[in-house]
């Protein structure tokens, strides 16, 4: 057995990388669920129509299934509204209690049910991978206890994300809840990326510091990350508006939807050029300097490629009637951009780590 297989750091980095990739894949699948209108394919959670294996025909359901699951959602939403009130979000609690759309139900559709069910199965797999990541991190607790702590935090966060998913279902896809669900997914991605990156520093000693040489670039890239997060939030708002317009049009006549979009869409579209310009400036600066590592420059090239591709996908959606298959790709690309930005930002970091002796544990 070679040293890599015996070294727990290598094993941990392997599983943490697989887990991070899997979360990105789940974001893609979530985009497919949303673009296909399958979000309410299962009206309850965590089961689907009260079963761990969903039905394939409406004949397998009781005749009053709609009333049953609406009543369950109302009861759950009352508890959620009480929680919001106790946390000081009374206005949001009242909004949920007065939202009549929560009482709506979607007719059974076997295809949508199984799309949503597969999404949940993949989510469950992510949960198992994060448990495995935490289990592997325990072997590193003497070398860098923060890794174990952060791995445990990722486990708590994925449980919280699962609970948020249940609220998304109980509120009948309440728009702002979908946005919160997405933002938490991005936080989880960044946490996993940091854990993976931090474990890599255990193999190189302490090389998280690049001094003042790159501190300015790191600050500019930090601004880019902040702007990209804003861009994603704007995108979720545009997506929310599209959902409402699509429902009004009965999910047909897609080419007419763009005329109904407001100023948020045009800000979102134009903002992408600001982001592209900022990253082109950074790419040019990196190219001129000889002390930027080839690995960082290569990663930044991938980042630029992702930015250009996400802009292209946005153009295709705007001018080709928001084709459903592009929407999840657009979402995935935006999430990958955040991931690349954050990882490069870490590599340009000025914080020094001084881990303990890197012996096999």
Residue pairs with C-beta under 8 A, 6 or more apart in sequence:
4 10
5 11
6 360
7 360
8 136
8 139
8 140
8 360
8 361
9 140
9 143
9 199
9 202
9 203
9 358
10 203
11 136
11 139
12 133
12 136
12 137
12 139
12 140
12 147
12 199
13 196
13 199
13 200
15 129
15 132
15 133
15 136
16 133
16 136
16 151
16 192
16 195
16 196
16 199
17 196
18 129
19 126
19 129
19 130
19 132
19 133
19 192
20 189
20 192
20 193
20 196
20 339
22 122
22 125
22 126
22 129
23 126
23 185
23 188
23 189
23 192
24 189
24 332
24 335
24 336
24 339
25 122
26 119
26 122
26 123
26 126
26 185
27 182
27 185
27 189
27 331
27 332
27 335
28 328
28 329
28 331
28 332
29 118
29 119
29 122
29 328
30 119
30 182
30 185
30 328
30 331
31 327
31 328
31 329
31 330
31 331
31 332
32 38
32 115
32 119
32 328
33 39
33 41
33 115
33 116
33 119
34 178
34 239
34 243
34 327
34 328
35 324
35 325
35 327
35 328
36 112
36 115
36 324
37 112
37 246
37 251
38 109
38 111
38 112
38 113
38 115
38 116
38 119
39 116
39 168
39 169
39 173
39 178
40 105
40 106
40 112
40 116
40 169
40 172
40 173
41 48
41 106
41 109
41 112
41 113
41 114
41 115
41 116
41 117
42 48
42 49
42 54
42 113
42 116
42 117
42 120
42 169
43 49
43 69
43 70
43 73
43 105
43 106
43 169
44 50
44 69
44 72
44 73
44 169
45 120
45 165
45 166
45 169
45 170
46 120
46 162
46 166
48 54
48 113
48 116
48 117
48 120
49 55
49 61
49 65
49 69
49 113
54 113
54 114
54 117
55 61
55 108
55 110
55 113
56 110
56 114
57 110
58 108
61 108
62 68
65 108
66 105
69 105
70 103
70 105
72 170
73 102
73 169
73 170
73 171
73 172
74 102
74 103
76 166
76 167
76 170
77 96
77 97
77 102
77 170
77 171
78 97
80 96
80 167
80 170
80 171
81 93
81 94
81 96
81 97
82 93
84 90
84 92
84 93
84 96
85 93
96 102
96 171
96 174
99 171
99 174
101 172
102 170
102 171
102 172
102 174
103 172
104 172
106 112
120 165
123 162
123 165
126 158
127 158
127 159
127 162
130 151
130 154
130 155
130 158
131 155
133 151
133 154
133 155
133 192
133 195
134 148
134 151
134 152
134 154
134 155
136 151
137 147
137 148
137 150
137 151
137 152
137 195
138 148
139 361
140 147
140 148
140 199
140 202
140 361
141 147
141 148
141 361
142 356
142 361
143 202
143 355
143 356
143 357
143 358
143 359
143 361
144 198
144 199
144 202
144 353
144 355
144 356
146 198
147 195
147 198
147 199
150 191
150 194
150 195
150 198
151 195
153 191
154 188
154 191
154 192
154 195
157 184
157 187
157 188
157 191
158 188
160 184
161 181
161 184
161 185
161 188
164 177
164 180
164 181
164 184
165 181
167 177
168 174
168 177
168 178
168 181
171 177
173 243
175 240
175 243
175 244
176 240
178 236
178 239
178 240
179 233
179 236
179 237
179 240
182 232
182 236
183 232
183 233
185 335
186 229
186 232
186 335
186 338
189 335
189 338
189 339
190 338
190 339
190 342
193 339
193 342
193 343
193 346
194 342
194 346
197 343
197 346
197 347
198 353
201 207
201 208
201 353
201 355
202 355
202 358
203 358
205 355
205 358
206 352
206 353
206 354
206 355
208 346
208 349
208 351
208 352
208 353
209 349
209 350
209 351
209 352
210 347
210 348
210 349
210 350
211 350
212 350
213 289
213 291
214 292
214 348
214 350
215 348
215 350
217 282
217 285
217 286
217 348
218 345
218 348
218 349
218 350
220 278
220 281
220 282
221 282
221 341
221 344
221 345
221 348
222 345
223 278
224 275
224 278
224 279
224 282
224 341
225 338
225 341
225 342
225 345
227 271
227 274
227 275
227 278
228 275
228 334
228 337
228 338
228 341
229 338
230 271
231 268
231 271
231 272
231 275
231 334
232 334
232 335
232 338
234 264
234 267
234 268
234 271
235 268
235 330
235 331
235 334
237 264
237 268
238 261
238 264
238 265
238 268
239 327
241 260
241 261
241 262
241 264
241 265
242 257
242 261
242 322
245 257
245 260
245 261
246 254
246 257
248 260
249 256
249 257
254 321
254 322
254 323
255 321
257 321
257 322
258 265
258 318
258 321
258 322
269 314
269 318
272 307
272 310
272 311
272 314
273 311
275 307
276 307
276 308
276 311
279 300
279 303
279 304
279 307
280 304
282 300
283 300
283 301
283 304
286 292
286 296
286 297
286 300
287 297
293 347
295 347
296 344
296 347
296 348
299 340
299 343
299 344
299 347
300 344
302 340
303 337
303 340
303 341
303 344
306 333
306 336
306 337
306 340
307 337
309 333
310 330
310 333
310 334
310 337
313 326
313 329
313 330
313 333
314 330
316 323
316 326
317 323
317 326
317 327
317 330
320 326
